[in-house]
């Protein structure tokens, strides 16, 4: 487990990732990360992936297209 600390950066709060975490994520300064919520409420930090971004965009498009159907099924 890697312990992280939140720091004040101007008017924002930032998270400083140690070198070990950057290496394990395969990211460097300026890269994009995703913070997603998993089952049970845990949060997951992962590196940006063009494939994942495309899948998310397709999923959002699908949900938008069938919004009324999903609402009817949820009742």
Secondary structure, 3 states (H helix, E strand, C coil): CCCCCEEEECCEEEECCCHHHHHHHCCCCCCCEEEEECHHHCEEEEECCHHHHHHHHHHHHHHHHCHHHHHHHHC
